[in-house]
Amino acid sequence: MRLGRRWGGPIRRALFGPPPAGGVWGTGRPWQMLQQANALMAGGQPRQAAALYDELAQMAEAHAMPRRAALLHIQAARAWLAAGDGQAAVARARRGFGAFIALGQGARVAQLLPEVTARLRQRGYAQAADALERDLQAQLARAGIDAAAVASMGAIAQRGTLPASCPHCGAPLRSDEVEWVDTASAECPYCGTIVKAE
C-alpha cells in the first residue's frame, strides 16, 4: 500500500543543510533520513519508516517548522497504520491534525481526514476512526470550516497528472497534498522540488 504525505513552508538550513539542486531539503542527516524512510515504505517496511518519520517530525518541531512537522506526523500515522499499530497511528494523526488546526489550516485537515479515517476503517479500527472524525469535525466547526464542503471541492482547477513519486526524494505524490505552483507544476511537500505534471 502506497502512502501519501504533504508539507511545505520555509525551510531552515540549520536543520536541513544547503539545498540540493532543485530542492530545499539539503544533504545532511534529515535529508538522508527522509530518503531512507521513503525507501523503507516502498520496500514494505512501514514500522522502520514510521520511527524515522516520528524522529523527523520531532526535529521539525524543535526547529520551529510546525507545518512540516504536522505533515510528518500524518505520514508517520500512515506508516504506523500500515505496520498494524492503530493506536500509534491515531495518536500521530491527532497530533498532525491538531497542529494544522493550530496553524489555521483547517481546510488541510478537512481534505486529509477522509483518507486517514478510511484507512483506519479498512484496517479494522472503525471505532477509533469514528472518534477521530467526530473530534476533528467538532474542532473544524469551531473554526468555522465545513469539512464536508472542503472535502468535496476536489479538482476545481484543471491540473495535470503528477508522477506517482517525487523524482528527487522518492516520496509519493498526491495532487491534494502538494502546493501547486501553476496548473502544470507542483512543489513536492517533502523536499521542495518543483515537479512537472503531465
Phi, psi and omega per residue, in radians:
M1 nan 2.219 3.134
R2 -1.566 2.479 -3.053
L3 -1.985 2.705 -3.127
G4 -1.628 -2.981 -3.107
R5 -2.938 -3.050 2.997
R6 2.912 2.285 2.985
W7 -2.796 -2.612 -3.111
G8 2.488 -2.805 3.138
G9 1.577 3.107 -3.116
P10 -1.156 2.413 -3.119
I11 -1.888 2.321 -3.115
R12 -1.684 2.228 -3.085
R13 -1.137 -0.407 3.114
A14 -1.018 -0.546 -3.140
L15 -1.639 -0.714 -2.944
F16 -1.885 -0.087 3.107
G17 1.321 -3.038 3.138
P18 -1.175 2.506 -3.092
P19 -1.230 2.468 3.023
P20 -1.309 2.951 3.132
A21 -1.030 2.174 3.096
G22 1.411 0.024 -3.116
G23 -2.462 -3.140 -3.076
V24 -2.205 0.026 -3.034
W25 -1.359 -0.572 -3.128
G26 1.685 3.139 -3.034
T27 -2.058 0.162 -3.118
G28 -1.446 -2.825 -3.058
R29 -1.014 -0.810 3.133
P30 -1.013 -0.718 3.121
W31 -1.063 -0.773 3.127
Q32 -1.135 -0.677 3.108
M33 -1.113 -0.725 3.128
L34 -1.085 -0.831 3.120
Q35 -1.058 -0.718 -3.139
Q36 -1.147 -0.754 3.137
A37 -1.086 -0.771 3.125
N38 -1.106 -0.695 3.124
A39 -1.169 -0.686 3.108
L40 -1.109 -0.719 3.095
M41 -1.083 -0.815 -3.138
A42 -1.122 -0.515 -3.111
G43 -1.569 0.149 3.087
G44 1.361 0.486 3.107
Q45 -2.124 1.154 -3.024
P46 -1.170 -0.515 -3.131
R47 -1.112 -0.777 3.115
Q48 -1.171 -0.674 3.099
A49 -1.106 -0.736 -3.113
A50 -1.039 -0.732 3.135
A51 -1.089 -0.664 3.111
L52 -1.220 -0.730 3.093
Y53 -1.084 -0.677 3.075
D54 -1.024 -0.824 -3.110
E55 -1.131 -0.713 3.105
L56 -1.113 -0.685 3.113
A57 -1.093 -0.726 3.116
Q58 -1.138 -0.677 3.107
M59 -1.126 -0.737 3.125
A60 -1.108 -0.725 3.094
E61 -1.081 -0.740 -3.123
A62 -1.142 -0.415 -3.135
H63 -1.835 0.424 3.048
A64 0.957 0.873 3.098
M65 -2.168 1.194 -2.987
P66 -1.130 -0.596 -3.138
R67 -1.177 -0.767 3.102
R68 -1.137 -0.711 3.117
A69 -1.068 -0.727 -3.141
A70 -1.041 -0.775 -3.139
L71 -1.154 -0.659 3.104
L72 -1.153 -0.656 3.070
H73 -1.093 -0.715 3.118
I74 -1.135 -0.730 3.122
Q75 -1.157 -0.661 3.073
A76 -1.095 -0.680 3.108
A77 -1.045 -0.766 3.127
R78 -1.097 -0.723 -3.121
A79 -1.192 -0.754 3.110
W80 -1.087 -0.663 3.118
L81 -1.141 -0.751 3.091
A82 -1.088 -0.487 3.124
A83 -1.456 -0.069 3.093
G84 1.573 0.234 3.135
D85 -1.902 1.496 -3.100
G86 -1.126 -0.625 -3.137
Q87 -1.106 -0.792 3.105
A88 -1.138 -0.670 -3.136
A89 -1.081 -0.807 -3.132
V90 -1.131 -0.708 3.132
A91 -1.069 -0.767 3.135
R92 -1.192 -0.700 3.132
A93 -1.085 -0.770 3.114
R94 -1.046 -0.724 -3.127
R95 -1.147 -0.784 3.140
G96 -1.153 -0.834 -3.139
F97 -1.136 -0.675 3.102
G98 -1.072 -0.673 3.113
A99 -1.148 -0.715 3.100
F100 -1.071 -0.764 -3.140
I101 -1.119 -0.726 3.106
A102 -1.086 -0.523 3.116
L103 -1.428 -0.029 -3.092
G104 1.370 0.370 -3.114
Q105 -1.943 0.870 3.129
G106 -1.086 -0.502 3.118
A107 -1.075 -0.605 3.102
R108 -1.130 -0.681 3.096
V109 -1.097 -0.796 -3.125
A110 -1.076 -0.557 3.126
Q111 -1.320 -0.672 -3.036
L112 -1.575 -0.458 -3.047
L113 -0.998 -0.774 -3.129
P114 -1.030 -0.668 3.137
E115 -1.160 -0.787 -3.095
V116 -1.149 -0.789 -3.131
T117 -1.187 -0.603 3.087
A118 -1.098 -0.715 3.123
R119 -1.158 -0.681 3.092
L120 -1.062 -0.781 -3.137
R121 -1.127 -0.703 3.123
Q122 -1.080 -0.522 -3.116
R123 -1.586 0.056 3.087
G124 1.640 0.296 -3.128
Y125 -1.970 0.885 -3.073
A126 -1.096 -0.704 -3.117
Q127 -1.127 -0.744 3.112
A128 -1.152 -0.668 3.115
A129 -1.122 -0.749 3.129
D130 -1.075 -0.768 -3.124
A131 -1.138 -0.748 3.124
L132 -1.087 -0.792 -3.130
E133 -1.077 -0.809 3.127
R134 -1.041 -0.844 -3.091
D135 -1.088 -0.797 -3.083
L136 -1.267 -0.643 3.095
Q137 -1.132 -0.605 3.077
A138 -1.154 -0.727 3.101
Q139 -1.127 -0.709 3.126
L140 -1.142 -0.708 3.126
A141 -1.083 -0.708 3.098
R142 -1.107 -0.499 3.111
A143 -1.520 0.039 3.100
G144 1.376 0.449 -3.099
I145 -1.994 2.240 3.085
D146 -1.551 1.782 -3.054
A147 -1.022 -0.732 -3.099
A148 -1.132 -0.707 -3.119
A149 -1.157 -0.743 -3.140
V150 -1.149 -0.773 -3.097
A151 -1.108 -0.515 -3.110
S152 -1.540 -0.072 -3.111
M153 -1.123 -0.668 3.060
G154 0.892 -2.204 -3.063
A155 -1.727 1.559 3.076
I156 -1.317 -0.774 3.114
A157 -1.664 2.517 3.074
Q158 -1.326 2.057 -3.125
R159 -2.193 2.795 3.105
G160 -1.268 3.123 3.132
T161 -1.737 2.209 3.136
L162 -1.394 2.673 3.004
P163 -1.113 2.815 -3.086
A164 -1.122 -0.526 -3.138
S165 -2.481 2.763 3.137
C166 -1.180 2.261 3.137
P167 -1.207 -0.235 -3.100
H168 -1.671 -0.860 -3.064
C169 -1.913 -0.221 3.109
G170 1.512 0.002 -3.139
A171 -1.205 2.543 3.088
P172 -1.184 2.529 -3.113
L173 -2.007 2.341 3.046
R174 -2.242 2.394 -3.044
S175 -1.109 -0.457 -3.126
D176 -1.518 0.002 -3.103
E177 -2.097 -0.072 3.138
V178 -1.668 2.868 2.972
E179 -1.640 1.977 -3.139
W180 -1.363 2.221 3.081
V181 -1.393 -0.786 3.023
D182 -2.681 -2.973 -3.069
T183 -1.253 -0.167 -3.084
A184 -2.078 0.059 3.132
S185 -2.680 2.581 -3.102
A186 -2.463 2.753 3.125
E187 -1.631 2.235 3.055
C188 -1.073 2.206 -3.088
P189 -1.272 -0.180 -3.135
Y190 -1.654 -0.749 -3.053
C191 -2.068 -0.209 3.106
G192 1.548 0.001 3.115
T193 -1.152 2.436 3.054
I194 -1.453 2.099 -3.079
V195 -1.913 2.285 3.132
K196 -1.433 2.352 3.059
A197 -1.508 2.782 -3.141
E198 -1.545 nan nan
